[in-house]
Amino acid sequence: MLIYDIFIALCFALLTAEVVFVAVSLVVKGRAERIAYIRSFKKGKCIVIFISALPLYFMGYLYSGANVVNAAMSTFGQVVNLVVLKYSVETIDALMQANVFYKITIYYCFVLVAVNAFMFTVSLIGQRFWQWRQTVKARFSKKDKLYIFGYNANSVNIYQSDSQCSKLIADNITDADCYAMYVRKIYYNCCRNFNALIVQILASVSKKAVVHTVIVNTENDDKNISLCNAFIDQIKSIEDGQRRDLYNRLRICVFGNPQYADIYNDIVERSNGCIRYINRYQKVAIGFIDRYPFTKFMDERHIDYSTACVKAGVDINVCMIGFGKTNQQIFLTSVANNQFITEGGNGAQLKPVRYHIFDRVSAENNKNLNHSYYRLRNECGDVNAKDYLPMPELPASEQYYHLDINDTQFYNNIRSVVSRSEADVNFAIIAFGSDLENIDMAQKLIAKRREWGITNLVIFVRVKDWKKDEHLLNDENCFVFGDEKTDVYNIDEIVRDKIFRMAHMRNEIYALEYQITSGKALDLDLYLTTKYQANRDWFQQKNQIERESNLYGCLSLRSKLNMIGLEYCEVNDERKALSEEEYLKRYATNDAVEYMTSSDILDKKVVKYTLHFPESLRKNLAILEHYRWNSFMISKGMIPATIAQIVGETTVVDGEQKYTNGKSYQLRRHGNLTTFDGLVEFRKLVSKRDNASELDKDVIKYDYQLMDDAYWLLTHNGYKIVPRT
């Protein structure tokens, strides 16, 4: 009996070792490895169980009196039956009755066979069960909904960046990709025809009060446009009453190539306010300007904080290495925000930034720039000045260099435009190739900067997928930007964008203050009605240029604060915040901000504007804001209206004939696109035409509003104003 006990103990130990090995493996492995490990059970991962069963059955047959050959044949038959869960103990019952340890080991083996079969079953149905469970959770969830159309790495980034919504990715997904998404805990809808899902989403929007966010990011513009048109068709099929405020519950954001921006903007106009076009290059540019305004690298050597003017003799040079989609958008966004003024003979005047653009192709020959930024230069260069208010200045100075980075003269040309004067500031923005190509160029410029003895060259390098543990750029004057996972394909940047939020809030305040300054008493009913209408107009009436005008204004807040020695940061930053009185003392010295009777309902003071604009820091910032607005409008292809259009052009609004004041976004022209002094002429023209007071027709106050309200706007959006460090 001793020999039996020894073999039984060995089998028991082998089974136990297998249990311990599998248990430890399941605990230490990550989700992906664990699922793959379980799926491998059907490939014989637990064959040790059946190997252990062989000697156990063989001993049982021998003990029952069978000869060796019969015992061996019967043993193989019983083990095969075990594989298909056919348990039998009759023929080995004698040993089980005689040896309790043997009996325990046999049943131990049977239990492990059953567990192995269960794991095998789980490996087959686990994915479908998980998917079914996610479907049930999504159906009954009271959370906001997030639908992402298009399965790709960027869509996965968006999915994983959200922690608040019930979410899924929809696409025609292969079985291999379905498994990959299951492993990563990504709820998916495998659909070959999106129409059924679109109908389902619109039906859900109609029934539920939660917000439904849709991200269209198939990385195929034809497919994106087709999906947007399908959504528009379904939106139009909804009854007028339900469709009226649909934009509050349905937000569709579509990523698209800027090459087709006009097509996407047309889709936005037809979407009842529900669709928003996202240009990923613009997102990168806005993130870049917000994080690195040129003023961040300028101080008292360059800026007079008491006047917000660039000091005499200071030049601002920017080298753009590569002029593809990224740098083109950075150029346009920079032009619309990095604006400066300097002291002139007749007060503050524009101080243009010098852009030196390097590309291997003739980058100045560009249909998009000719349609937008260069329209003013190309179409209004030889007009009769008497027909217009004073023409606005061109926003910047550009010089193009048709040079490949491998050209023998490339570094010499860079060196020739980078100023060695400590009074000047120089920037290089690298965005011409892959991440490694851009980083390599940055390292070479760092070396050149050292060789040339230049200390005032700040280098920016575009890196789409920056690994923070990769210390390729250790130089303190070289900055990485453009990480798409953070700045673009991130749900907070898409639907909870802080700059967009401030712009939207500012739009509401414009509408509310218009009611107050028109003489109406602001009560709760007027407040709610006006705020509702402003919100509705923002999505359904205003076009993309109008919305972006507000957005770019808010984007410029950081640089304007920098110009007066201030900065803003998140409220949880350890730096001590300025009080409102301290801010106004710095900003409105010698030109105090006057207020009308404040309203508890509005939760802010309403500024009282007159036609008296004394020379002051406050006025300089208003002049700067007007030049910045001019630059933004010029970057969008807007040109000045003629005096005849300002005075005489009319259009029908809500059945009533009204003067346009020369403004037409469809024709891309505006009556206020003029100098700061030209705005005075503008108000005189329209007040005389309407037989109204100049105060009622004044538009200069809008250039004051941004900085007048900066403290309120920032503190109500989670920020605080602090001194520059």
LOVOVEX-35302 format. One line per field, with one value per residue (C-alpha): x, y, z. Coordinates in pm, whole numbers, plus 50000, padded with zeros to 5 digits. Layout:
N
east	(X / ...)
north	(Y / ...)
up	(Z / ...)
REM end
This chain:
725
east	(50000 / 50298 / 50378 / 50017 / 50040 / 50360 / 50212 / 49885 / 50083 / 50286 / 49966 / 49807 / 50117 / 50125 / 49758 / 49813 / 50120 / 49912 / 49639 / 49893 / 50067 / 49740 / 49614 / 49938 / 49945 / 49592 / 49673 / 50000 / 49900 / 49734 / 49388 / 49514 / 49756 / 49495 / 49233 / 49488 / 49596 / 49239 / 49180 / 49487 / 49322 / 49154 / 49503 / 49596 / 49717 / 49589 / 49699 / 49874 / 49531 / 49478 / 49838 / 49782 / 49461 / 49653 / 49840 / 49538 / 49311 / 49589 / 49638 / 49262 / 49239 / 49542 / 49400 / 49072 / 49263 / 49305 / 49628 / 49870 / 49757 / 49385 / 49451 / 49646 / 49379 / 49095 / 49291 / 49328 / 48955 / 48856 / 49088 / 48942 / 48596 / 48716 / 48793 / 48422 / 48321 / 48216 / 48303 / 48320 / 48436 / 48274 / 48583 / 48816 / 48574 / 48769 / 49077 / 48860 / 48699 / 49033 / 49226 / 49062 / 49357 / 49309 / 48938 / 49012 / 49269 / 49030 / 48754 / 49013 / 49108 / 48740 / 48683 / 48984 / 48859 / 48526 / 48704 / 48914 / 48597 / 48442 / 48749 / 48734 / 48369 / 48451 / 48719 / 48451 / 48161 / 48335 / 48372 / 48007 / 47888 / 48096 / 47959 / 47601 / 47657 / 47794 / 47490 / 47253 / 47450 / 47446 / 47074 / 46978 / 47255 / 47150 / 47491 / 47553 / 47623 / 47938 / 47933 / 48255 / 48222 / 48544 / 48780 / 49141 / 49412 / 49289 / 48931 / 49059 / 49244 / 48918 / 48731 / 48989 / 49012 / 48647 / 48546 / 48202 / 47989 / 47838 / 48040 / 48101 / 48300 / 48106 / 48258 / 48273 / 48516 / 48702 / 48689 / 49053 / 48982 / 48672 / 48889 / 49148 / 48877 / 48735 / 49081 / 49112 / 48761 / 48630 / 48258 / 48197 / 47919 / 48017 / 47798 / 47828 / 47548 / 47558 / 47204 / 47039 / 47265 / 47205 / 46829 / 46874 / 47079 / 46824 / 46543 / 46735 / 46799 / 46426 / 46338 / 46616 / 46732 / 47098 / 47353 / 47446 / 47795 / 47891 / 48250 / 48286 / 48647 / 48669 / 48988 / 48813 / 48661 / 48411 / 48285 / 48283 / 48080 / 47838 / 47780 / 47721 / 47469 / 47292 / 47267 / 47133 / 46866 / 46755 / 46759 / 46532 / 46287 / 46227 / 45925 / 45991 / 45915 / 46166 / 46426 / 46425 / 46660 / 46816 / 47167 / 47149 / 47125 / 47301 / 47657 / 47826 / 48196 / 48348 / 48721 / 48813 / 49097 / 49127 / 49154 / 48776 / 48702 / 48441 / 48249 / 48253 / 48151 / 47853 / 47758 / 47781 / 47548 / 47287 / 47297 / 47055 / 47345 / 47423 / 47747 / 48084 / 48379 / 48717 / 49038 / 49306 / 49578 / 49387 / 49355 / 49732 / 49785 / 49544 / 49711 / 50050 / 49947 / 49771 / 50073 / 50347 / 50242 / 50547 / 50503 / 50589 / 50949 / 50954 / 51009 / 51092 / 51379 / 51125 / 50792 / 50702 / 50450 / 50312 / 50201 / 50181 / 50405 / 50707 / 51008 / 51181 / 51442 / 51297 / 51231 / 51039 / 51162 / 51003 / 51164 / 50910 / 51088 / 50840 / 50514 / 50279 / 49935 / 50064 / 50285 / 50037 / 49774 / 50020 / 50110 / 49744 / 49664 / 49978 / 49903 / 49555 / 49693 / 50059 / 50000 / 50201 / 50196 / 50472 / 50484 / 50450 / 50422 / 50042 / 50010 / 50023 / 50082 / 50110 / 50442 / 50443 / 50614 / 50860 / 50793 / 51070 / 50918 / 51144 / 51007 / 51134 / 50840 / 50724 / 50512 / 50389 / 50196 / 49913 / 49545 / 49428 / 49636 / 49535 / 49171 / 49215 / 49514 / 49637 / 49296 / 49333 / 49676 / 49577 / 49237 / 49268 / 49620 / 49520 / 49172 / 49072 / 49138 / 48857 / 48603 / 48705 / 48767 / 49141 / 49266 / 49397 / 49764 / 49880 / 49906 / 50265 / 50574 / 50656 / 50958 / 50967 / 51277 / 51249 / 51503 / 51520 / 51668 / 51951 / 52040 / 52394 / 52257 / 51988 / 52179 / 52337 / 51992 / 51867 / 52170 / 52117 / 51762 / 51817 / 51911 / 52204 / 52085 / 51979 / 51699 / 51536 / 51351 / 51381 / 51170 / 51207 / 50904 / 50994 / 50714 / 50823 / 50851 / 50812 / 50861 / 51220 / 51299 / 51166 / 51354 / 51674 / 51642 / 51580 / 51898 / 52092 / 51955 / 52046 / 52402 / 52401 / 52270 / 52561 / 52810 / 52673 / 52676 / 52304 / 52121 / 51786 / 51656 / 51363 / 51300 / 50964 / 50942 / 50625 / 50607 / 50279 / 50349 / 50582 / 50706 / 50788 / 51045 / 51241 / 51489 / 51590 / 51556 / 51720 / 51788 / 51590 / 51509 / 51358 / 50991 / 50785 / 50427 / 50153 / 50104 / 49780 / 49676 / 49663 / 49580 / 49350 / 49210 / 49103 / 48737 / 48810 / 48970 / 48682 / 48369 / 48497 / 48752 / 48826 / 48881 / 48559 / 48374 / 48498 / 48407 / 48056 / 48014 / 48138 / 47881 / 47602 / 47737 / 47740 / 47372 / 47279 / 47475 / 47319 / 46979 / 47098 / 47274 / 46963 / 46778 / 46592 / 46564 / 46719 / 46487 / 46500 / 46261 / 46462 / 46785 / 46666 / 46508 / 46815 / 47058 / 46851 / 46838 / 47212 / 47287 / 47056 / 47204 / 47555 / 47480 / 47215 / 47269 / 47633 / 47872 / 48214 / 48399 / 48179 / 48228 / 48602 / 48623 / 48507 / 48731 / 49045 / 48969 / 48971 / 49283 / 49465 / 49398 / 49721 / 49944 / 49763 / 49808 / 50174 / 50214 / 50122 / 50331 / 50053 / 49956 / 49662 / 49670 / 49435 / 49279 / 49456 / 49800 / 50003 / 50071 / 49882 / 49594 / 49542 / 49219 / 48990 / 49100 / 49466 / 49401 / 49213 / 49485 / 49741 / 49521 / 49315 / 49555 / 49468 / 49162 / 48930 / 48661 / 48316 / 48024 / 47650 / 47431 / 47537 / 47286 / 47272 / 47108 / 47394 / 47657 / 47891 / 47936 / 47827 / 48079 / 47952 / 48109 / 48132 / 48300 / 48592 / 48890 / 49189 / 49546 / 49627 / 49737 / 49370 / 49332 / 49651 / 49516 / 49191 / 49391 / 49588 / 49263 / 49130 / 49449 / 49429 / 49066 / 49168 / 49439 / 49198 / 48946 / 49217 / 49342 / 48989 / 48986 / 48768 / 48821 / 48696 / 48355 / 48335 / 48188 / 47895 / 47826 / 47852 / 47608 / 47367 / 47354 / 47047 / 46918 / 46600 / 46616 / 46306 / 46095 / 46239 / 46474 / 46789 / 47125 / 47418 / 47681 / 47887 / 47900 / 47848 / 48003 / 47877 / 48070 / 48350 / 48365 / 48316 / 48263 / 48480 / 48788 / 48979 / 49222 / 49135 / 49082 / 48875 / 48623 / 48555 / 48478 / 48257 / 48038 / 48004 / 47885 / 47622 / 47500 / 47448 / 47271 / 47037 / 47001 / 47118 / 47374 / 47733 / 47729 / 47454 / 47655 / 47997 / 48182 / 48511 / 48370 / 48385 / 48765 / 48767 / 48535 / 48778 / 49023 / 48757 / 48587 / 48902 / 48895 / 48529 / 48566 / 48872 / 48761 / 48426 / 48603 / 48836 / 49134 / 49304 / 49523 / 49873 / 50192 / 50438 / 50725)
north	(50000 / 50223 / 50244 / 50354 / 50626 / 50759 / 50786 / 50933 / 51199 / 51282 / 51326 / 51539 / 51757 / 51793 / 51900 / 52146 / 52292 / 52347 / 52523 / 52750 / 52827 / 52921 / 53127 / 53325 / 53379 / 53521 / 53754 / 53898 / 53943 / 54258 / 54250 / 54192 / 53917 / 53759 / 53737 / 53593 / 53342 / 53226 / 53194 / 52971 / 52713 / 52562 / 52505 / 52263 / 52509 / 52276 / 51943 / 51865 / 51778 / 51504 / 51382 / 51343 / 51147 / 50877 / 50721 / 50768 / 50563 / 50313 / 50247 / 50207 / 49944 / 49751 / 49749 / 49607 / 49307 / 49409 / 49314 / 49582 / 49589 / 49610 / 49866 / 50084 / 50062 / 50134 / 50425 / 50599 / 50552 / 50707 / 51007 / 51074 / 51068 / 51318 / 51566 / 51570 / 51573 / 51205 / 51104 / 50733 / 50577 / 50230 / 50051 / 50222 / 50216 / 49943 / 50160 / 50460 / 50258 / 50127 / 50456 / 50782 / 50989 / 50831 / 50912 / 51276 / 51302 / 51155 / 51402 / 51680 / 51591 / 51584 / 51933 / 52071 / 51915 / 52094 / 52423 / 52385 / 52328 / 52636 / 52845 / 52709 / 52819 / 53160 / 53198 / 53143 / 53351 / 53602 / 53867 / 53845 / 53842 / 54154 / 54327 / 54236 / 54363 / 54694 / 54728 / 54681 / 54933 / 55189 / 55148 / 55211 / 55456 / 55808 / 55948 / 56170 / 55973 / 55974 / 55813 / 55799 / 55716 / 55567 / 55312 / 55429 / 55523 / 55882 / 55773 / 55539 / 55834 / 56031 / 55732 / 55678 / 56050 / 56057 / 55939 / 56098 / 55955 / 55628 / 55576 / 55356 / 55344 / 55258 / 55132 / 54834 / 54653 / 54330 / 54034 / 54092 / 54458 / 54360 / 54134 / 54411 / 54653 / 54393 / 54347 / 54727 / 54756 / 54962 / 54925 / 54901 / 54877 / 54677 / 54826 / 54819 / 55072 / 55374 / 55491 / 55260 / 55389 / 55751 / 55695 / 55533 / 55829 / 56086 / 55881 / 55872 / 56248 / 56310 / 56095 / 56169 / 56493 / 56388 / 56539 / 56323 / 56399 / 56253 / 56255 / 56191 / 56090 / 55820 / 55972 / 55968 / 56300 / 56142 / 55920 / 56208 / 56429 / 56146 / 56083 / 56452 / 56474 / 56165 / 56336 / 56654 / 56452 / 56294 / 56630 / 56777 / 56490 / 56589 / 56804 / 57178 / 57204 / 56935 / 57053 / 57411 / 57349 / 57025 / 57178 / 57173 / 56792 / 56690 / 56803 / 56662 / 56737 / 56640 / 56625 / 56712 / 56809 / 57192 / 57146 / 57094 / 57357 / 57535 / 57210 / 57143 / 57502 / 57459 / 57146 / 57345 / 57612 / 57348 / 57152 / 57356 / 57440 / 57075 / 57026 / 57184 / 57149 / 57077 / 57147 / 56950 / 57182 / 57477 / 57294 / 57245 / 57613 / 57739 / 57516 / 57648 / 58017 / 57967 / 57795 / 57997 / 58351 / 58547 / 58776 / 58481 / 58521 / 58901 / 59115 / 59471 / 59477 / 59452 / 59582 / 59896 / 59755 / 60103 / 60148 / 59788 / 59907 / 59734 / 59951 / 60144 / 59943 / 59602 / 59366 / 59036 / 58774 / 58435 / 58163 / 57904 / 57589 / 57409 / 57561 / 57268 / 57248 / 57282 / 57586 / 57754 / 57734 / 57845 / 58142 / 58245 / 58193 / 58376 / 58670 / 58691 / 58693 / 58791 / 59156 / 59442 / 59820 / 60073 / 60444 / 60660 / 61027 / 61015 / 60766 / 60386 / 60227 / 59874 / 59694 / 59409 / 59078 / 58964 / 58609 / 58434 / 58127 / 57843 / 57566 / 57355 / 57465 / 57815 / 57848 / 58198 / 58051 / 57906 / 57901 / 57891 / 58193 / 58383 / 58311 / 58425 / 58613 / 58770 / 58875 / 59226 / 59270 / 59119 / 59287 / 59618 / 59726 / 59975 / 60087 / 60454 / 60558 / 60817 / 60537 / 60386 / 60470 / 60463 / 60123 / 59884 / 59800 / 59453 / 59241 / 59124 / 59124 / 58801 / 58691 / 58354 / 58141 / 57865 / 57638 / 57271 / 57201 / 57019 / 57323 / 57454 / 57803 / 57694 / 57761 / 58076 / 58217 / 58127 / 58298 / 58610 / 58671 / 58587 / 58904 / 58902 / 59216 / 59148 / 59399 / 59175 / 58846 / 58553 / 58243 / 57931 / 57706 / 57363 / 57164 / 57011 / 56633 / 56338 / 56368 / 56246 / 56471 / 56773 / 56680 / 56625 / 56970 / 57123 / 56965 / 57100 / 57452 / 57426 / 57345 / 57629 / 57873 / 57781 / 57810 / 58148 / 58286 / 58370 / 58358 / 58509 / 58240 / 58039 / 57712 / 57536 / 57187 / 57010 / 56655 / 56470 / 56187 / 56316 / 56066 / 56263 / 56006 / 56068 / 56340 / 56425 / 56800 / 56911 / 57270 / 57520 / 57735 / 57459 / 57370 / 57082 / 57142 / 56969 / 56642 / 56540 / 56297 / 56587 / 56888 / 56746 / 56398 / 56463 / 56500 / 56799 / 56984 / 56892 / 56966 / 57128 / 57363 / 57641 / 57909 / 57811 / 57825 / 58177 / 58290 / 58148 / 58317 / 58648 / 58626 / 58598 / 58900 / 59109 / 59035 / 59105 / 59430 / 59544 / 59517 / 59714 / 59989 / 60020 / 60139 / 59821 / 59718 / 59376 / 59145 / 58767 / 58719 / 58945 / 58782 / 58429 / 58528 / 58719 / 58449 / 58181 / 58380 / 58456 / 58088 / 57995 / 58260 / 58139 / 57795 / 57868 / 58223 / 58317 / 58187 / 58034 / 58365 / 58532 / 58247 / 58236 / 58613 / 58573 / 58271 / 58443 / 58747 / 58528 / 58350 / 58686 / 58751 / 58590 / 58799 / 59122 / 59053 / 58972 / 59315 / 59483 / 59253 / 59008 / 58649 / 58421 / 58066 / 57805 / 57888 / 57600 / 57740 / 57835 / 58191 / 58467 / 58614 / 58984 / 59129 / 59307 / 59641 / 59552 / 59448 / 59769 / 59977 / 59820 / 59823 / 60142 / 60390 / 60748 / 60614 / 60467 / 60224 / 60372 / 60145 / 60165 / 60037 / 59676 / 59396 / 59105 / 58900 / 58956 / 58886 / 59147 / 59519 / 59684 / 59934 / 60278 / 60397 / 60752 / 60909 / 61025 / 60796 / 60957 / 60854 / 60573 / 60213 / 60116 / 60297 / 60140 / 59794 / 59887 / 60001 / 59676 / 59476 / 59654 / 59581 / 59219 / 59199 / 59354 / 59091 / 58810 / 58933 / 58978 / 58622 / 58501 / 58685 / 58977 / 59313 / 59666 / 59783 / 60101 / 60417 / 60382 / 60030 / 60147 / 60432 / 60291 / 59912 / 59744 / 59392 / 59228 / 59097 / 58931 / 59098 / 59443 / 59646 / 59731 / 59890 / 59645 / 59910 / 59742 / 59409 / 59090 / 58761 / 58596 / 58848 / 58864 / 59236 / 59454 / 59825 / 59830 / 59695 / 60021 / 60199 / 60293 / 60653 / 60520 / 60391 / 60751 / 60834 / 60524 / 60631 / 60982 / 60839 / 60605 / 60851 / 61117 / 60867 / 60753 / 61096 / 60940 / 61028 / 60923 / 60747 / 60512 / 60426 / 60397 / 60067 / 60160 / 60041 / 59682 / 59710 / 59809 / 59533 / 59241 / 59385 / 59576 / 59242 / 59027 / 58987 / 58880 / 58651 / 58468 / 58430 / 58291 / 58026 / 57883 / 58117 / 58394 / 58688 / 58691 / 58898 / 58770 / 58575)
up	(50000 / 50059 / 49688 / 49621 / 49886 / 49734 / 49383 / 49519 / 49709 / 49398 / 49193 / 49464 / 49480 / 49101 / 49092 / 49376 / 49205 / 48891 / 49094 / 49263 / 48931 / 48757 / 49052 / 49080 / 48704 / 48706 / 48996 / 48869 / 48505 / 48374 / 48219 / 47865 / 47969 / 48198 / 47922 / 47678 / 47944 / 48006 / 47633 / 47608 / 47838 / 47533 / 47392 / 47670 / 47930 / 48209 / 48056 / 48388 / 48532 / 48277 / 48304 / 48680 / 48614 / 48420 / 48717 / 48943 / 48717 / 48643 / 49017 / 49064 / 48784 / 48912 / 49263 / 49124 / 48980 / 48615 / 48437 / 48326 / 47960 / 48042 / 48314 / 48070 / 47798 / 48042 / 48190 / 47853 / 47788 / 48120 / 48078 / 47731 / 47890 / 48150 / 47874 / 47783 / 48153 / 48175 / 48528 / 48629 / 48960 / 48953 / 48825 / 49075 / 49368 / 49547 / 49595 / 49682 / 49964 / 50081 / 50072 / 50178 / 50048 / 49706 / 49714 / 49804 / 49525 / 49263 / 49352 / 49367 / 49011 / 48903 / 49049 / 48862 / 48537 / 48591 / 48669 / 48354 / 48149 / 48309 / 48223 / 47870 / 47848 / 47989 / 47723 / 47459 / 47592 / 47824 / 47556 / 47449 / 47808 / 47884 / 47577 / 47672 / 48026 / 47893 / 47665 / 47959 / 48170 / 47888 / 47832 / 48193 / 48280 / 48379 / 48284 / 47983 / 47665 / 47451 / 47106 / 46904 / 46533 / 46399 / 46554 / 46552 / 46800 / 46830 / 46897 / 47167 / 47325 / 47334 / 47482 / 47756 / 47840 / 47952 / 48298 / 48325 / 48045 / 47937 / 47620 / 47316 / 46992 / 46676 / 46351 / 46115 / 46343 / 46265 / 46505 / 46597 / 46680 / 46878 / 47090 / 47132 / 47249 / 47489 / 47638 / 47687 / 47835 / 47544 / 47482 / 47109 / 46854 / 46548 / 46276 / 45901 / 45857 / 46085 / 46004 / 46256 / 46535 / 46432 / 46449 / 46790 / 46918 / 46800 / 46957 / 47286 / 47270 / 47230 / 47532 / 47780 / 47938 / 47948 / 47709 / 47409 / 47277 / 46940 / 46812 / 46438 / 46380 / 46114 / 45967 / 45630 / 45523 / 45284 / 45564 / 45817 / 45583 / 45503 / 45875 / 45944 / 45660 / 45798 / 46138 / 45976 / 45790 / 46118 / 46298 / 46031 / 46079 / 46443 / 46520 / 46534 / 46905 / 47001 / 46749 / 46878 / 47173 / 47052 / 47060 / 47442 / 47446 / 47124 / 47059 / 46752 / 46705 / 46372 / 46304 / 45947 / 45720 / 45700 / 45324 / 45334 / 45600 / 45387 / 45339 / 45713 / 45791 / 45559 / 45754 / 46078 / 45938 / 45841 / 46168 / 46380 / 46611 / 46689 / 46492 / 46563 / 46326 / 46483 / 46297 / 46485 / 46361 / 46502 / 46835 / 46840 / 46751 / 47017 / 47277 / 47168 / 47186 / 47520 / 47674 / 47505 / 47413 / 47300 / 47601 / 47828 / 47714 / 47731 / 48041 / 48147 / 47896 / 47616 / 47750 / 47941 / 48189 / 48261 / 47898 / 47765 / 47480 / 47333 / 47405 / 47129 / 46941 / 47030 / 46740 / 46753 / 46504 / 46440 / 46228 / 46113 / 45996 / 45776 / 45660 / 45640 / 45798 / 46155 / 46107 / 45871 / 46144 / 46412 / 46192 / 46150 / 46519 / 46626 / 46396 / 46550 / 46907 / 46928 / 46849 / 46996 / 47011 / 47054 / 47130 / 46819 / 46737 / 46762 / 47044 / 47039 / 46700 / 46569 / 46617 / 46362 / 46437 / 46171 / 46048 / 45852 / 45685 / 45568 / 45350 / 45060 / 44845 / 44754 / 45066 / 44978 / 44685 / 44888 / 44790 / 45151 / 45255 / 44941 / 45027 / 45387 / 45525 / 45199 / 45071 / 45215 / 45060 / 44726 / 44678 / 44862 / 44782 / 44512 / 44617 / 44633 / 44992 / 44974 / 44948 / 45281 / 45643 / 45724 / 45607 / 45873 / 45871 / 45767 / 46084 / 46043 / 45827 / 45642 / 45444 / 45268 / 45211 / 44951 / 45122 / 45216 / 45560 / 45380 / 45170 / 45224 / 45298 / 45545 / 45870 / 45729 / 45653 / 46000 / 46150 / 45940 / 46067 / 46434 / 46614 / 46856 / 47033 / 47390 / 47336 / 47075 / 47111 / 46870 / 46831 / 46617 / 46561 / 46418 / 46254 / 45926 / 45973 / 46205 / 46580 / 46560 / 46263 / 46451 / 46769 / 46572 / 46413 / 46758 / 46888 / 46592 / 46651 / 47019 / 46912 / 46655 / 46912 / 47135 / 46847 / 46739 / 47093 / 47080 / 47413 / 47319 / 47081 / 47217 / 47032 / 47005 / 46859 / 46748 / 46886 / 46835 / 47078 / 47347 / 47604 / 47917 / 48021 / 47700 / 47789 / 47434 / 47494 / 47815 / 47718 / 47926 / 47624 / 47413 / 47457 / 47325 / 47207 / 47014 / 47203 / 47030 / 47301 / 47549 / 47332 / 47063 / 47118 / 47473 / 47572 / 47797 / 47507 / 47276 / 47479 / 47799 / 47644 / 47898 / 47632 / 47452 / 47784 / 47856 / 47504 / 47539 / 47876 / 47737 / 47457 / 47714 / 47903 / 47584 / 47536 / 47898 / 47915 / 47590 / 47757 / 48061 / 47866 / 47648 / 47956 / 48051 / 48415 / 48456 / 48646 / 48667 / 48376 / 48142 / 48262 / 48183 / 47851 / 47732 / 47845 / 47671 / 47347 / 47359 / 47407 / 47120 / 46891 / 46974 / 46834 / 46573 / 46445 / 46485 / 46223 / 46282 / 46249 / 46512 / 46757 / 46698 / 46738 / 47097 / 47147 / 47017 / 47232 / 47543 / 47417 / 47414 / 47784 / 47899 / 47671 / 47760 / 48131 / 48066 / 47906 / 48233 / 48453 / 48542 / 48468 / 48533 / 48665 / 48805 / 49139 / 49319 / 49224 / 49533 / 49413 / 49591 / 49390 / 49333 / 49465 / 49220 / 49366 / 49318 / 48959 / 48878 / 49042 / 48809 / 48498 / 48529 / 48685 / 48577 / 48394 / 48654 / 48542 / 48609 / 48687 / 48649 / 48932 / 48978 / 48951 / 49194 / 48920 / 48677 / 48945 / 48799 / 48774 / 48451 / 48316 / 48225 / 47899 / 47772 / 47469 / 47685 / 47628 / 47802 / 47725 / 47966 / 48002 / 47980 / 47646 / 47510 / 47586 / 47410 / 47106 / 47122 / 47138 / 46831 / 46637 / 46755 / 46638 / 46305 / 46270 / 46351 / 46094 / 45831 / 45901 / 45818 / 45485 / 45597 / 45424 / 45509 / 45391 / 45188 / 45336 / 45096 / 45227 / 45589 / 45535 / 45281 / 45271 / 45423 / 45470 / 45599 / 45957 / 46100 / 45830 / 45902 / 45682 / 45877 / 45804 / 45791 / 45879 / 45609 / 45791 / 45588 / 45697 / 45383 / 45170 / 45429 / 45494 / 45801 / 45864 / 46178 / 46004 / 46029 / 46258 / 46616 / 46502 / 46214 / 46468 / 46571 / 46206 / 46189 / 46481 / 46337 / 46005 / 46150 / 46416 / 46149 / 45926 / 46205 / 46364 / 46689 / 46954 / 46898 / 47236 / 47116 / 46802 / 46964 / 46912 / 47081 / 47414 / 47286 / 47271 / 47639 / 47758 / 47752 / 48003 / 48196 / 48265 / 48283 / 48661 / 48665 / 48363 / 48493 / 48854 / 48740 / 48534 / 48794 / 48754 / 48944 / 48843 / 48994 / 48948 / 48690 / 48841)
REM end
